[in-house]
Amino acid sequence: MIKTNSMNFPEPGNRSACRPPQARDWQNAAVRMGALRVLALGLLATVPGPSWAQCAMVPNCTLAWFDEFDGTSVDTNKWEFMLGDGSAYGIPGWGNNELQYYRTNNATVANGELTITAKKESFGGKAYTSSRLRTLNKGDWTYGRFEMRAKLPSGQGLWPAFWMLSSVPDYGGWAASGEVDIMESKGQNPEKIYNTLHYGGPFPANTFSGSGTFLPAGTAGSFHEYAIEWQRGEIRWYVDDQLVSTQNSWYSTAGPFPAPFDVNFHLLLNFAVGGNFVGNPSDSTVFPATYVIDYVRVYALPVDPPLAQLVFDDMEHGNPLDNGWFQFNGSVGGGGIDANSTDLPPASGGFASLQTGWGGGSPGFFGGFGRNKAMDITGMTHFSFWINPDPGQDYTLEFNIQDDDNGDGIISNAADDEFQYRCRISPSGPCAVSGGGWQRVTVSLDDFVPDNSFVFGGNDILDTKPVSEGGNGQMVTMVVAVISNTGANASFRTDYWIYENLTDT
């Protein structure tokens, strides 16, 4: 069972937190080519070969590039060695005060595996050697699933990584053009896996956000699969096909969202020794140490999906009644909403969830809350949210989408529509289990039915396109009514409400 903590980890010495601007060879970067823009071995197509098309959230993704390491040496049609101590690239110590000198000899292929070996040996003025590989100009992509199956080393000062950098400097020097850390590990605590994005402006005006995920104790040296699924406006991290983190609120000082993560990126594999992130090896660190990779695979997405639309995330930075939020008492009870900075979902938690509690003593309508936030959800197919219900309770949440049919920007009882989905929460569900911890609920918009009890003047058609674009509706308000089924209190934390496109197109 993978344990997850979605709090940010702004640790001193994070991979790039102290890294100076990097010199890159951008001149031959691959051109952009569609929803998945792939330049690999000179071919633009789905790649014949193994057929493991396993994207968790996107149906019918297809294998576009892979290396199963079935040969006898590193395939230089797919990988480029980066050699030395970083000085040739303008970043001595690789920007992190690392202690190794990268060589070709330290990356070997045998028995269907790539092994990167860190050795304690003097070479090129450094006390250690290792290897670093990248796919720049051999495999460059925008969007897709990127996965690796690997065994991680253990030992103070050991730093294996599987990550991505922009292949073109569209948004400026590091980290303005972005960095995606799919997997990083500290050898002194190898079961903790770091998932991080770097973005913002050029160093030192950059920032980062991410989470830490824990493997089962003692298993980092066994094979695990580490992956991201990168779509327009959202990047999701997986370990052994379990979702462990989601990010969708980065920014760029040089372009509109979803910049900088909307251009070609390439993959990197490296095994560093020492550096700001992990510290130096100790006398107990055993050399040679190995980072073993079974395969690396890249999957193409079938389409460039519409940008997901957030109703809310991170509880508006702890201000529950700002930015359009409201609350109201019911016919048999009352309650309210607040921000909770300690109980967060395992993905997309940010710094605060929405905390709410309701009571009244008898079954019925306790009250509710919601948010006025007009948004165009054209192309969206589903609504999803995280919820952590307290144990032993039995209540129904009525999620009501209020649809501005006449295009005047406000909800009028006599002119607009309301559509409802009823989510029963009890010890046996079925929508969510009280006492079951954080759960993600995903609902098709087709399951929202017309509700004429309050807003009744529209056409009873859930059309997600605004009137201004030729449709007959725009989502303006989401209202949640709390209905007690037993008279007991209803209390829970919730976060990350989002409209998204999950169709097979």
C-alpha positions in Angstrom: 0.0 0.0 0.0 1.5 3.3 -1.0 1.3 6.0 1.6 1.1 9.6 0.3 1.8 13.0 1.7 0.8 15.8 -0.6 2.3 18.7 1.3 5.0 20.6 -0.6 8.6 19.8 0.2 10.6 23.0 -0.1 13.8 21.4 1.2 17.1 23.2 1.0 19.0 21.7 -1.9 16.0 20.3 -3.8 17.2 19.3 -7.3 17.1 22.7 -8.8 16.4 25.1 -5.9 20.0 26.3 -5.8 20.9 25.7 -9.4 22.1 28.6 -11.5 20.9 29.3 -15.0 21.9 26.5 -17.3 23.5 26.7 -20.7 21.7 24.4 -23.1 22.3 23.3 -26.7 18.9 24.5 -28.0 19.8 25.0 -31.6 18.8 21.5 -32.9 15.7 21.1 -30.7 12.8 19.2 -32.2 9.9 21.0 -33.8 6.5 20.8 -32.2 4.2 18.3 -33.8 0.6 18.0 -32.6 -1.0 16.7 -29.4 1.9 14.3 -28.9 4.8 15.8 -30.8 7.4 13.1 -31.1 10.7 13.0 -32.8 12.2 9.6 -32.3 14.5 7.8 -34.8 13.3 10.2 -37.4 9.8 8.7 -37.4 6.5 10.4 -36.5 4.0 7.6 -35.8 2.9 5.0 -33.3 5.9 2.8 -32.9 5.6 -1.0 -33.6 6.7 -3.2 -30.8 5.3 -4.1 -27.3 1.7 -3.2 -27.0 1.3 -2.1 -23.3 -1.0 0.9 -23.8 -1.8 1.5 -20.1 -2.8 5.1 -19.4 -4.7 5.4 -16.2 -6.9 8.4 -17.1 -6.8 8.5 -20.9 -8.4 5.6 -22.9 -6.6 4.3 -26.0 -3.2 5.8 -25.6 -0.6 4.2 -27.9 3.0 3.2 -27.5 5.1 5.9 -29.3 8.7 5.2 -28.1 10.3 2.7 -25.9 13.6 1.2 -24.8 13.4 -2.3 -23.3 17.3 -2.5 -23.0 17.3 -5.8 -24.9 20.7 -5.1 -26.6 24.2 -5.3 -25.3 25.0 -1.5 -25.0 23.2 1.8 -24.7 21.3 2.6 -27.9 22.7 5.9 -29.0 19.9 6.3 -31.6 17.7 6.8 -28.5 20.0 8.2 -25.9 22.8 10.8 -25.7 25.5 10.6 -23.0 26.1 13.8 -21.0 29.7 13.6 -19.9 32.0 15.3 -17.4 31.3 17.4 -14.3 28.9 19.8 -15.9 31.5 22.4 -16.8 31.1 21.8 -20.6 27.4 22.7 -20.2 28.1 25.8 -18.2 27.0 24.2 -14.9 30.0 23.0 -12.9 28.9 20.3 -10.4 25.8 20.0 -12.5 24.4 23.1 -10.7 24.0 21.1 -7.5 27.6 20.7 -6.1 27.5 17.0 -7.2 30.7 15.0 -6.7 30.7 12.6 -9.7 32.2 12.7 -13.2 29.8 11.2 -15.8 31.3 8.6 -18.1 30.0 6.2 -20.8 31.6 3.2 -19.0 29.2 3.4 -16.1 26.1 2.7 -18.1 25.8 -1.0 -19.2 23.1 -3.0 -20.8 22.6 -6.8 -20.2 19.8 -9.2 -19.5 17.2 -6.7 -20.5 18.3 -4.0 -18.1 20.2 -0.8 -18.1 22.5 -0.5 -15.1 24.0 2.8 -14.1 26.8 2.2 -11.6 28.2 4.8 -9.3 31.8 4.1 -8.4 34.2 5.5 -5.9 37.1 6.2 -8.2 39.2 9.2 -9.2 38.5 10.5 -12.7 38.6 13.9 -14.2 39.3 15.6 -10.9 36.4 14.0 -9.2 36.3 11.2 -6.5 33.3 9.4 -8.0 32.0 8.3 -11.5 28.6 7.6 -12.8 26.4 8.1 -16.0 23.8 10.5 -17.2 21.6 10.0 -20.4 19.1 12.1 -22.2 16.8 11.8 -25.3 17.2 15.4 -26.5 16.8 15.6 -30.3 16.2 11.8 -30.3 12.9 11.7 -28.4 11.1 15.0 -27.6 7.4 15.1 -26.7 4.6 17.4 -25.8 2.0 15.5 -23.7 1.8 11.7 -23.1 2.5 9.1 -20.5 6.2 8.6 -19.5 7.1 5.6 -17.4 10.1 3.7 -16.1 10.4 0.5 -14.1 13.5 0.6 -11.9 15.3 -0.6 -8.7 16.7 2.2 -6.6 20.0 2.3 -4.7 20.3 2.9 -1.0 23.1 4.7 0.9 23.8 8.2 2.1 24.5 10.7 -0.7 23.1 8.6 -3.6 20.7 10.4 -5.9 18.9 8.6 -8.8 16.5 10.5 -10.9 14.1 10.1 -13.9 13.1 13.5 -15.1 12.3 15.9 -18.0 13.6 19.2 -19.3 12.2 21.5 -22.0 13.8 20.8 -25.4 13.3 24.4 -26.6 13.9 27.7 -24.6 10.5 29.1 -25.4 10.0 30.6 -22.0 13.6 31.5 -21.0 16.5 30.0 -19.0 16.1 27.4 -16.3 13.6 27.1 -14.7 11.4 29.4 -16.7 11.1 26.7 -19.4 10.1 24.1 -16.9 11.4 20.8 -15.3 9.4 17.7 -14.5 10.8 15.4 -11.8 9.0 12.1 -12.4 11.1 10.3 -9.7 13.8 11.4 -7.4 15.1 9.5 -4.4 17.6 10.1 -1.6 19.7 7.0 -0.9 19.6 7.6 2.8 15.7 7.2 2.7 15.1 5.5 -0.6 11.5 4.6 0.0 10.5 8.3 -0.1 9.9 9.3 -3.8 9.8 13.0 -4.8 7.5 14.3 -7.5 8.3 17.9 -8.4 7.6 20.6 -10.9 10.0 23.6 -11.5 8.6 26.7 -13.2 8.1 30.5 -12.9 10.8 32.8 -14.1 14.5 32.3 -14.9 16.7 31.6 -11.8 16.6 33.0 -9.2 12.9 34.0 -9.9 11.9 30.4 -10.2 9.8 28.3 -7.9 8.8 24.7 -7.4 5.9 22.6 -6.0 5.5 18.9 -5.4 4.9 16.0 -3.1 6.6 13.0 -1.4 5.3 9.5 -1.7 6.4 6.5 0.3 7.0 3.0 -1.1 6.4 0.1 1.3 9.2 -0.2 3.7 12.3 -2.0 2.4 11.1 -2.3 -1.2 13.0 0.5 -3.0 15.6 -2.0 -4.1 12.8 -4.0 -5.8 11.3 -3.1 -9.2 8.6 -0.4 -9.1 7.0 1.6 -11.9 7.2 5.4 -11.9 5.2 7.4 -14.4 3.5 10.6 -15.2 0.5 11.3 -17.4 0.9 14.8 -18.9 -2.1 16.5 -20.5 -2.8 20.1 -21.4 -3.1 21.8 -18.0 -2.5 18.8 -15.8 0.3 16.4 -14.8 -0.4 13.3 -12.7 2.2 11.1 -11.0 1.8 7.4 -10.5 3.7 4.7 -8.6 2.8 1.1 -9.6 -0.2 2.6 -11.4 -1.6 4.2 -8.2 -2.2 8.0 -8.5 0.0 9.7 -5.9 0.0 13.4 -7.0 -1.6 15.8 -9.4 -0.6 19.3 -10.3 -2.5 21.9 -12.4 -1.8 25.3 -11.0 1.8 26.2 -12.1 2.6 29.5 -13.9 5.0 31.1 -16.2 6.3 34.7 -16.2 6.7 34.5 -20.0 3.4 33.0 -21.2 -0.2 32.1 -20.3 -1.2 28.9 -18.6 -0.4 26.1 -19.3 3.0 27.5 -20.0 5.8 26.3 -19.6 4.4 22.8 -19.8 3.0 23.0 -23.3 6.1 22.5 -25.5 8.5 19.7 -26.3 10.3 18.1 -23.4 12.9 15.3 -23.3 13.7 12.5 -20.8 16.8 12.2 -18.6 18.2 9.3 -16.5 21.0 10.0 -14.2 22.6 8.7 -11.0 24.3 11.5 -9.0 26.6 11.2 -6.0 26.4 14.0 -3.4 25.0 17.4 -4.0 22.7 19.9 -2.3 19.7 17.6 -2.3 21.2 14.5 -0.6 24.5 15.6 1.0 27.8 13.8 0.7 28.3 10.1 1.0 29.3 8.8 4.4 31.8 6.1 5.4 28.9 3.6 5.5 27.9 4.3 1.8 28.7 1.1 -0.2 30.3 1.5 -3.6 29.8 0.5 -6.3 26.1 1.3 -6.1 23.6 0.5 -8.9 20.5 2.1 -10.4 18.8 -0.6 -12.5 16.2 0.3 -15.1 14.1 -2.4 -16.7 12.4 -0.2 -19.4 11.4 3.3 -20.4 8.2 3.8 -22.3 6.4 6.7 -23.8 2.7 6.6 -24.8 0.9 9.0 -27.1 -2.5 10.4 -26.1 -5.3 10.1 -28.7 -6.2 13.8 -28.6 -5.1 17.1 -27.2 -7.9 17.3 -24.6 -9.8 20.4 -23.5 -8.2 22.2 -20.5 -9.8 21.0 -17.3 -11.8 23.6 -15.3 -11.3 24.0 -11.6 -14.3 24.9 -9.4 -11.8 25.1 -6.5 -8.5 23.9 -5.2 -6.5 24.7 -2.0 -9.6 26.4 -0.4 -8.7 29.8 -1.8 -5.5 29.9 0.3 -7.4 29.5 3.6 -10.1 32.1 3.0 -13.3 30.1 2.9 -15.8 32.9 2.3 -13.7 34.8 -0.3 -14.0 34.5 -4.0 -17.7 33.7 -4.4 -18.1 31.2 -1.6 -21.4 31.2 0.4 -23.1 29.0 3.1 -26.7 28.8 4.3 -28.7 27.0 7.0 -31.5 24.5 6.3 -35.0 23.8 7.5 -33.9 21.4 10.3 -30.3 22.4 11.0 -27.3 24.5 10.2 -23.5 24.6 9.9 -20.8 26.2 7.9 -17.5 26.0 6.0 -13.9 26.6 7.0 -10.3 25.9 5.8 -8.3 22.9 7.1 -4.5 23.1 6.6 -3.7 19.6 8.1 -6.1 17.2 6.5 -5.4 17.1 2.8 -6.2 14.7 0.0 -3.4 12.4 -1.3 -3.3 14.3 -4.6 -3.9 18.0 -5.5 -4.1 18.9 -1.8 -2.2 22.2 -1.9 -2.2 23.9 1.5 -5.8 23.7 2.7 -9.0 21.7 2.1 -12.5 22.8 2.7 -13.8 21.7 6.1 -17.5 21.6 6.8 -19.8 20.4 9.5 -23.6 20.3 9.8 -26.1 19.2 12.5 -29.7 19.5 13.5 -30.8 16.4 15.5 -33.4 15.1 13.1 -33.4 13.8 9.5 -33.7 16.4 6.8 -32.2 19.4 5.2 -29.3 20.7 7.4 -28.1 23.5 5.0 -25.4 23.8 2.4 -22.7 25.8 0.7 -21.4 26.6 -2.7 -19.5 28.9 -5.0 -20.4 31.4 -7.6 -17.9 30.9 -10.4 -18.8 31.3 -14.0 -16.9 29.0 -16.3 -17.0 27.6 -19.8 -16.9 23.8 -19.5 -17.2 23.2 -23.2 -15.9 19.7 -24.0 -16.0 18.6 -20.3 -17.6 15.2 -19.6 -17.1 14.6 -15.9 -17.1 16.3 -12.5 -14.9 15.0 -9.8 -13.9 15.8 -6.2 -12.0 14.5 -3.2 -13.8 13.9 0.0 -12.9 12.6 3.5 -16.1 11.8 5.4 -16.0 11.3 9.2 -16.9 7.8 10.4 -20.4 6.5 11.3 -22.4 9.1 9.5 -25.2 8.8 6.9 -26.2 11.7 4.7 -26.7 12.7 1.1 -24.9 15.5 -0.7 -26.9 17.1 -3.4 -24.5 18.6 -6.0 -26.4 21.2 -8.0 -25.0 22.7 -11.2 -26.8 26.0 -11.9 -26.8 26.8 -15.7 -27.2 30.3 -17.0 -29.5 29.6 -19.9 -30.2 33.2 -21.0 -26.6 34.3 -20.9 -27.1 37.3 -18.6 -24.4 36.1 -16.2 -26.7 35.5 -13.2 -28.9 32.7 -12.0 -32.6 33.5 -12.1 -35.2 31.0 -10.8 -37.5 31.7 -13.7 -35.0 31.8 -16.5 -32.3 29.3 -15.9 -31.6 25.6 -15.2 -30.4 23.5 -12.3 -29.1 19.9 -12.6 -28.5 17.6 -9.6 -26.5 14.6 -8.6 -27.2 12.9 -5.3 -24.2 11.4 -3.5 -25.0 9.2 -0.5 -22.3 8.9 2.1 -22.6 6.2 4.7 -20.6 3.3 6.2 -21.5 1.3 3.1 -21.5 4.1 0.5 -22.3 3.9 -2.3 -21.0 7.3 -3.4 -18.3 7.5 -0.7 -17.7 5.5 2.5 -17.9 7.5 5.8 -14.7 6.7 7.8 -13.1 5.5 4.6 -10.4 8.3 4.4 -9.8 10.4 1.4 -11.7 9.2 -1.7 -12.0 10.6 -5.2 -15.5 10.6 -6.7 -15.9 11.0 -10.4 -19.4 11.6 -11.9 -20.4 11.7 -15.5 -22.2 15.0 -16.4 -24.8 12.7 -18.0 -25.7 11.6 -14.4 -26.8 15.1 -13.4 -30.6 15.3 -13.9 -32.8 18.3 -14.1 -34.0 19.6 -10.7 -36.9 22.1 -11.0 -37.4 22.5 -7.3 -35.6 25.8 -7.1 -34.3 26.9 -10.5 -36.9 26.0 -13.0 -37.1 28.4 -16.0 -34.6 26.9 -18.4 -34.8 24.3 -21.1 -33.7 21.3 -19.0 -30.7 20.7 -21.3 -27.3 20.6 -19.8 -25.4 22.4 -22.5 -21.9 23.3 -21.4 -21.3 25.9 -24.1 -22.0 29.5 -23.2 -24.6 31.5 -25.1 -21.9 33.8 -26.4 -20.4 30.8 -28.3 -23.7 29.6 -29.8 -24.7 27.3 -26.9 -27.5 27.7 -24.4 -25.8 27.6 -21.1 -22.8 28.4 -18.9 -22.0 26.9 -15.6 -22.3 29.7 -13.0 -22.8 28.2 -9.6 -22.2 24.9 -7.8 -24.4 24.5 -4.8 -24.1 21.5 -2.3 -27.1 20.8 -0.1 -26.5 18.5 3.0 -29.4 16.1 3.7 -29.2 14.0 6.9 -30.6 10.5 6.5 -30.6 9.7 10.2 -30.5 12.9 12.1 -26.8 12.4 13.0 -24.3 15.1 12.2 -22.6 15.4 8.8 -19.0 16.5 8.7 -16.2 16.1 6.1 -13.3 17.6 4.3 -13.3 18.1 0.6 -11.0 19.5 -2.0 -10.1 19.7 -5.7 -13.5 20.0 -7.5 -12.9 19.9 -11.2 -14.7 19.5 -14.5 -12.6 17.4 -17.0 -12.8 15.5 -20.2 -12.4 11.7 -19.7 -14.0 10.5 -22.9 -12.6 8.0 -25.3 -12.2 10.2 -28.4 
